[in-house]
Amino acid sequence: MNIRITQKQLIIANIVLFALSYLFLEYSKMFRMSKEKHWIYSSGHNWWIMIAVPLTFLGSLILGTYSLWKTKEHKFLYFISSLIPLITFIILIYN
């Protein structure tokens, strides 16, 4: 079984992880005041703080440096694409 994972697939997976985690965070805010379903709110924020943000930031930094260092063609396109989760997070904070 010969499986090859490309850099494009890693960048897309990083962006999708960030987007789905943000959607889960926003969805979980609906259950903030409910006593029975407060665990959804809690798990959404725990997922966001403990898993999604660190993984997407590390993924962005690693893929960004890899794009600048190893990629021969479309170097800056891959670099900018890999930094999309970081840029989006900064925009969401200061918006």
C-alpha positions in Angstrom: 0.0 0.0 0.0 1.7 3.1 -1.2 0.2 6.3 0.3 1.6 9.6 -0.6 0.5 12.7 1.3 1.4 16.0 -0.4 2.0 19.4 1.0 -1.2 20.7 -0.5 -3.2 18.1 1.4 -1.5 19.0 4.7 -2.2 22.7 4.2 -5.9 22.0 3.3 -6.2 19.7 6.3 -4.8 22.4 8.6 -7.3 25.0 7.2 -10.2 22.5 7.5 -9.2 21.7 11.1 -9.2 25.4 12.0 -12.5 26.0 10.3 -14.3 23.0 11.8 -13.0 23.8 15.2 -14.2 27.4 15.0 -17.6 26.2 13.9 -17.8 23.8 16.8 -16.8 26.7 19.1 -19.5 28.9 17.8 -22.1 26.1 17.9 -21.3 25.3 21.5 -22.0 28.9 22.6 -25.7 28.1 22.2 -25.6 25.8 25.2 -23.9 28.2 27.6 -26.9 28.8 29.8 -28.5 25.4 29.7 -27.8 23.3 32.8 -28.4 20.0 31.1 -26.3 20.7 28.1 -23.5 22.9 29.5 -21.1 20.1 28.8 -21.3 20.9 25.1 -20.3 24.5 25.8 -17.5 23.3 28.0 -16.2 20.7 25.6 -16.3 23.1 22.7 -14.1 25.6 24.5 -11.8 22.9 25.8 -11.4 21.6 22.3 -10.7 25.1 21.0 -8.1 26.0 23.7 -6.4 22.7 24.2 -6.3 21.1 20.8 -7.4 23.2 17.9 -5.5 26.4 18.4 -2.1 24.8 19.3 -2.3 22.3 16.5 -3.3 24.7 13.8 -0.7 27.3 15.0 2.1 24.7 15.0 0.9 23.3 11.7 0.9 26.8 10.2 4.4 27.5 11.4 5.8 24.1 10.4 4.2 24.1 7.0 5.2 27.8 6.4 8.8 27.2 7.1 8.7 24.0 5.1 7.2 25.8 2.2 9.9 28.5 2.2 12.7 26.0 2.7 11.9 22.9 0.5 9.4 24.0 -2.1 10.8 24.8 -5.5 7.8 26.3 -7.3 4.8 28.3 -6.0 6.8 28.9 -2.8 5.0 32.0 -1.6 1.6 30.7 -2.5 2.2 27.7 -0.3 3.6 29.9 2.4 0.6 32.3 2.4 -1.8 29.3 2.3 -0.2 27.7 5.2 -0.5 30.9 7.3 -4.3 31.3 6.7 -5.3 29.8 10.1 -2.9 32.2 11.9 -4.1 35.2 10.0 -7.8 34.3 10.4 -7.3 33.9 14.2 -5.7 37.3 14.5 -8.6 38.8 12.5 -11.1 37.1 14.7 -9.5 38.4 17.9 -9.3 42.0 16.8 -12.6 42.2 15.1 
